[in-house]
Amino acid sequence: MAIFKYPFWLLYRIWFYILVAIPIIVLFPFLIVSISREQWYPYFFRLARIWSKFILIGMGFGYKIVREETPDPNKSYMFVANHTSMADIMLMLVTVKNPFVFVGKKELAKIPLFGFFYKRTCILVDRTSAKSRQAVFLRAQRRLKQDLSICIFPEGGVPEEHIMLDEFKDGAFRLAINHQIPVVPITFYDNKKRFSYTFFSGSPGKMRARIHKFISTKDLTIADTKPLNATVKAIIWDELSSDLNSNKKLP
């Protein structure tokens, strides 16, 4: 059977990149206009959500989103989720309706076509540079003043395949405390199984996401950064563990 799986996986990966490119090419004039001014970012965000749905549906990924609490469209939040797949960006855009800006690694800006818009709409960070990390705080502050939200994958990258959840960096939680905005933990259950960074892997199927109850940062100080980090990680860890255990019990 493996001899048939490898050609499928190869074509499946190629198909993914085709799906990434098609909406960008079709919507290119509208995308260019939407990024020409920062205050027009919400229009770009709407187009990005269309792009994401097109990719997920085209890949055969049905999605189910459970919301324990729904974000207020008139408030800003810090959205954080576990990071396991190239499809995490798309599922996040589908899961969250509030316009938000990704904080992501600068290396993704090198991806043809996608990178052109990525570096113009996201807050890029070089995690090896203290100066770059400081610049993130300043850019995030400006975006929050524009009534946008921020999204960070706090693991700082995609962990190795066998790691269920890596250590969380403090940046997202420090930002949330500094700006007194709620932290919204989000669990992605199936993205690693559906479309991990392992090239010869993946298959169509359901992708589930859960928006957990928000965690207030009101009256918290920088001294509370690590406890907040630990609380959010525990929520996502417990959810992933519970789901894993329930699947093991299935006949």
N, C-alpha and C positions, 0 to 999 in steps of 0.2 A: 504493500500500500504506500510506503514511503516514496517510492519512485513516482507516484502520481501526485503526492502532496507537494513536493518541491517545485514542480512547474506551476502548480496552483498558487503557492505562496509567492513565487516570483512575479506572476501576473497580477496578483492581488496587491503587491507593493507598487508595481508600476501604475495600476489603476488608481491607487490612492493619490499619487502625485498628479495624475491627469485630472482627477476630481478637484484637487487643490487649485490647479491652474485655470480650469474652465471658467468658473465664476469671476475670477480676477480679470481674465481677458475680456469677458462679456461686459462686466461692470466697470471696466477700467476708467472710462471718462467720469463716471459718477464718483468713483473712489478718489480720483485725483482732486475733484472739486471738494469732496468732503474732508480732505486732509489739508486743504489750502489755508484754513484758519483753525486755530485751536478751539474756538467757540462752536465750530461746526462738528466737533468730534461725535456728539450723539447721533448724527446722521450716518457717520462712518460706522458707528457701533451697530446700528440697525442693519446696514449692509453686511457687516461681519457676521451677524447672527444668521442671515440668509445663506451666506457662504458656508457656515458651519453646518446648518441643517442639510444643505445640498450634499456635503461630503458624507455626513453620517448616514443619510438615507441611501446615497449611492454606494456606500460600502456594505450596505445591508445591516447597519446597526440601528435597531429599534432602541428607543430610549425611554426610560421610566424615571420620573423625578418625584421624590417625596419631599414635601416641605413641612417641617415641623413649625416653621414660622416664615412669614413672607416679608421680604424687605420692603420698606416704605419707599416709594419712588421719589420722594422728596428729601431723602436722607442719604448720607454717605456711609459706606461700610468698608471694612477690611475683609475681603473674601479669601479664605485659605482652604486648600485641599491637598490630598495626597497626590503624588506625581508618579505615574507609571507608564505613560504612553504618549505617543505623538498626537493621539486623539484627545488628550486632556484639554487642550486649548479649545477644540471644537465643542466638547461636552460642557465645558465651563460657560462658553458663550450661549449655549442653548439653555443651560440651567438657570442662569442669572439674567434677569431682564433689565436690571438697573445698569445704565452705562458705567462701565469701569475701565480702568487702564491696567494692563498687565505690567508687572515688573519682571523682567526676564533677562536671561544671559545674552550677552552681546553676540555670541557666536551664531545665533539664529538669524542675525541680520545678513549673513553670507548666503543664505538660501536664495537661489534665483527667483525673481518675481515676488514671492512671499516676503523675502527680506526687505524689499523696497518699501513696502507699507509697514512692516514690523518696526523698522528703526525710526519711522516717522510718527508712529502712533503709540509705541510702548516706551516704558522707561527702562533703558538698557543699563545693565550693571556688569562691571568687571569685578568678579568676586575676589580677585587677587590684589585689587587696588583699593586702599583706604580712601583715596580721593574720589574714586568712582562711587563707592558706597555712600560717602557723604553727599555727593551730587544727587543721588537717588532721593534722599530726604527732602532736598530743596525742590526737586521736580514734582515729587508726590505732594508736597505742600501746595504748590501752585495748582495742581489738578484738583485737589480737595476743595480749594477755594472756588473752583469752577463748578462745584456741586457734583463732582464725579466721585466714584468709588475706586478702590485699588484692589487688585488681585495679585496674590503672591503664592507660589508653591514653596512652602517654607523648608522643604528638604534641600532646596538649593540646587537641585538637579534630579535626575532619575537614578534611584538606587539600583544595585545589582539585582538580578532577577529573583534570587532566593530571599531577598530582604522584603518583608511585608511593609515596613514603615521605617524610614531612616530618621536620624536625629533632625530636629527642627532648628533652623537658624533663628536668631532673635529679632532680625530686622522687621518682619511684619508686625510683631507684637510691640516693638518699641515705637514704630510709626503709629500704630493704633492708639497707644497710650498718649503719645505726644499730642495727637489731634483729637483725643477723646471720642473716637468713633467705635462702634461695636465691632467685635470680631465675629465673623460668620463661618463656623467650621462646616466643611462639605466633604462627604465621603464618596469617592468613586470606587465602586465594587469590582467592576468587570473589565476595566480598560486594559489591564495587563494581559488578561486572557484573550481579549478580542484583538488587540493590536499593540503588542509590546515593541520594545526597541530591538528585540531579537529578529533578525531579518526573516528567517524561515519560520514564521509562526503567524498565528492569527486566523480568524474566521468570522463570518457574519453571525449576528446574534444580538441579544439584548445588552444594553449598557444602562446600569442603574446608578442613580445619584441621590443622595439625601442631604438636604439642607437642615442642619441641626439648629437647635435654639441658639439665639444670639447670646454672646457674652459681653456684657457691658464693661466699658473701661472707665466709667465715671468715677472720679476721685482716686483712680489708680495713679501711681507714680512710676518713674523709671525703675525703682527698686522692685516693682511687681512684674517686671518683664519676664523673668524666668518662671515664676509660678504660673503666669498666664500662658506661656509657651507650653508648660507641662500639662496644664488643664486641657488645652485644645488638642494636643497630641493624644492625650488619654481618651478623649471623646472619639477621635477617628480610629485609634488603635482598638478600642473596645468594640466599635461597630464592625470593623474588619474581622476581628477575632470571632465575634458572635456569628457573623455571616459565614465564615469559614467552618465553624463548628456545626452550624445548622445544615450546611451542605454535606458534611461528612456523615450526618445521621440519616440522610436520604437513602432509601433502598436502591 
